[in-house]
Amino acid sequence: MATILRSLSYRYPWLYDSISRTAALSVGGEWRFRHLALQGLNLSAPSQILDLCCGCGQTTRFLVAFGAQVTGLDASPRSLTQARKNVPQATFIEGWAEDLPFADHQFDVVHTSAAMHEMVGDQRRAIFQNAWRVLKPGGTLALVDFHRPHNPLIWPGLALFLWLFETETAWHLLGVDLVAELEAIGFQVSGPRLHAGGSLQVIQAQRPGRGCTAG
C-alpha cells in the first residue's frame, strides 16, 4: 500500500527529487549517486543505453553527457512528459519494463536506478529476463537500489524514508539476493558494491559475449 507522501511525490515530482537529492549526500551528492552503477563501463558516442524506469529523466540527463544514444522507458505518461522537457537529447518511450518493446540485442547497457524495489518478485525476474534479451552479447545491466544496511546507525534514516515514501516491496527487497536472481538467468555478476553503510547496492551484470564490458 502506498503512503500519502508517496502519492504526493507522484503528483509533485519535485518533492521526491528534493528528498532524493538530500539522501544522495550520503554517497557524496547527486552526481556521484547517478554515476554509481556506471563506474568502469566504457561508454561513448556509439553506445546504445536504455534507462529503464527512467521517471522524469533524473538519471537520463547524466547518461546523455557521455555522448551515447540514450533511450528512456517508463510506464507513466506524466513522468515521460516531464522527462522530454528535462532531457530533450534523449528518446523516451512509454512501456512496461517487464515487456520491453525493443528488438533483441539492441543495447550495450541497460541502466536502472532505484526502481527494482518497486517490483514484486515475478515482475523483477521478468524485467531481468527482458534486460538479458535486449542486451547485446557483452552488454551490461547496471543497477543501484536499496540493500539491507550493515551499519546500525543507518537503519533509522532508511526506515523513515521507506515508511514515508515506499511500499512493502521496498522492505521485501532488503531480504532479496539480486545477484542470485541474475546469475540464475545467465548473467556474470560483479557486485554488489555497497555504499552508505550498506543501504545502497550497486550491481553490474554482464551478458556473456563481446561488447561493452565492466572494467
C-alpha positions in Angstrom: 0.0 0.0 0.0 1.3 3.4 -1.0 1.8 6.1 1.7 0.3 9.6 1.5 3.7 11.1 0.9 4.3 8.6 -1.9 1.1 9.6 -3.6 2.1 13.3 -3.3 5.5 12.6 -4.7 3.9 11.2 -7.9 1.8 14.3 -8.2 4.7 16.6 -7.4 7.9 15.0 -8.6 10.0 17.9 -7.1 9.1 16.6 -3.7 10.6 13.2 -4.2 13.5 14.7 -6.1 14.3 17.0 -3.2 14.3 14.2 -0.7 16.4 12.0 -3.1 19.0 14.7 -3.5 19.2 15.1 0.3 19.6 11.3 0.6 22.3 11.3 -2.1 24.5 13.3 0.2 25.3 10.0 2.0 27.3 8.9 -1.1 28.8 12.3 -2.0 25.9 14.0 -3.7 23.6 13.5 -6.7 26.3 13.5 -9.3 28.1 10.6 -7.6 24.8 8.7 -6.9 23.7 8.9 -10.5 27.1 7.5 -11.6 27.5 4.7 -9.1 26.2 2.0 -11.4 28.2 3.3 -14.4 31.7 3.1 -12.9 34.1 1.1 -15.0 31.8 0.9 -18.1 33.1 2.0 -21.5 30.5 4.5 -22.7 30.9 6.6 -25.8 29.0 8.0 -28.7 28.4 4.7 -30.4 26.9 3.1 -27.3 23.2 2.5 -27.0 21.9 2.9 -23.5 18.5 2.1 -22.1 17.5 4.0 -19.0 14.9 1.6 -17.6 12.1 3.0 -15.4 13.5 6.5 -16.2 10.9 8.5 -14.4 11.3 12.2 -15.1 14.8 11.7 -16.5 16.7 12.2 -13.3 19.5 9.9 -14.3 18.9 10.2 -18.1 20.3 13.7 -18.1 23.6 12.3 -16.7 23.7 9.4 -19.3 23.4 11.7 -22.3 26.5 13.5 -21.1 28.6 10.5 -22.3 27.5 11.3 -25.8 25.8 7.9 -26.1 22.4 7.3 -27.7 20.1 7.1 -24.8 16.5 5.8 -24.7 14.4 6.2 -21.6 11.5 3.9 -20.8 8.7 4.4 -18.2 5.1 3.3 -17.8 4.0 6.8 -16.6 2.9 9.2 -19.3 3.1 12.1 -16.7 6.7 11.3 -15.9 7.6 10.9 -19.6 6.1 14.3 -20.4 8.4 15.9 -17.8 11.4 13.7 -19.0 11.1 15.0 -22.5 11.3 18.6 -21.2 14.2 17.8 -18.9 16.3 15.8 -21.4 15.4 16.7 -25.0 18.6 15.0 -26.2 17.2 11.5 -25.3 14.4 9.4 -26.8 11.6 8.5 -24.5 9.1 5.6 -24.9 6.1 4.6 -22.8 6.2 0.9 -21.9 6.5 -1.8 -19.3 9.9 -2.9 -18.0 8.8 -6.5 -17.8 7.7 -6.5 -21.5 10.2 -4.3 -23.3 9.2 -3.0 -26.7 12.6 -3.4 -28.2 14.4 -5.8 -30.5 16.8 -8.5 -29.3 20.4 -7.4 -28.8 19.7 -3.7 -29.2 21.5 -2.1 -26.2 25.1 -2.0 -24.9 23.9 -1.0 -21.4 20.6 -1.3 -19.6 20.6 1.0 -16.6 18.1 1.2 -13.8 18.3 3.4 -10.7 16.2 2.9 -7.6 13.4 1.1 -9.4 13.6 -2.6 -8.7 12.5 -2.1 -5.1 9.0 -1.1 -6.5 8.6 -4.5 -8.1 7.2 -7.8 -6.8 9.4 -10.8 -7.3 7.8 -12.1 -10.5 8.0 -8.6 -12.1 11.6 -8.2 -11.1 12.6 -11.5 -12.6 10.7 -10.7 -15.8 12.5 -7.4 -16.0 15.9 -9.1 -15.7 14.9 -11.6 -18.4 13.9 -8.8 -20.7 17.1 -6.9 -20.0 19.0 -10.1 -21.0 17.0 -10.2 -24.2 17.6 -6.6 -25.3 21.3 -6.5 -24.3 23.9 -7.2 -26.9 26.4 -10.1 -26.1 28.9 -8.5 -23.8 26.4 -5.8 -22.7 25.8 -4.9 -19.1 22.8 -4.4 -16.8 23.8 -1.8 -14.3 21.6 -1.1 -11.3 21.6 0.7 -8.0 18.9 0.1 -5.3 18.3 -0.4 -1.6 20.2 -3.0 0.4 20.0 -4.2 4.0 22.4 -1.9 5.9 25.3 -3.4 7.8 25.8 -0.2 9.8 23.1 0.0 12.5 23.3 3.8 12.5 21.8 3.8 9.0 18.7 1.9 9.9 16.6 4.8 11.4 17.0 7.1 8.4 16.4 4.3 5.9 13.4 3.0 7.8 11.9 6.5 8.0 12.4 7.0 4.2 10.8 3.7 3.4 7.8 4.3 5.7 7.2 7.7 4.3 7.8 7.2 0.6 7.8 3.5 -0.3 5.7 0.3 -0.2 6.1 -3.2 1.2 8.1 -4.2 -1.9 10.9 -1.9 -0.8 11.1 -3.7 2.6 11.0 -7.0 0.8 14.0 -6.1 -1.4 16.1 -5.8 1.7 16.0 -9.6 2.0 16.4 -10.5 -1.7 19.6 -11.8 -3.2 19.6 -9.9 -6.5 23.0 -11.5 -7.5 21.5 -15.0 -7.3 18.5 -13.9 -9.3 20.7 -12.5 -12.1 23.1 -15.5 -12.1 20.1 -17.8 -12.5 19.3 -16.1 -15.8 22.9 -16.4 -17.0 24.4 -13.1 -16.2 28.0 -12.8 -15.0 27.7 -10.6 -12.0 30.1 -8.1 -10.4 28.9 -6.9 -7.0 27.2 -6.0 -5.0 29.3 -3.0 -4.1 27.8 -1.5 -1.0 27.6 2.2 -0.2 26.1 4.4 2.6 26.6 1.9 5.4 25.3 -0.9 3.2 21.9 0.7 2.5 22.7 1.0 -1.3 23.9 -1.7 -3.5 25.4 -1.4 -7.0 25.4 -4.4 -9.3 26.8 -4.8 -12.8 25.6 -7.9 -14.5 27.1 -8.8 -17.9 25.6 -10.9 -20.6 28.4 -13.1 -21.7 30.0 -12.3 -25.1 31.9 -9.5 -26.7 30.9 -5.8 -26.3 30.6 -3.1 -23.7 32.2 -4.5 -20.6 32.7 -3.5 -17.0 36.2 -2.6 -16.1 
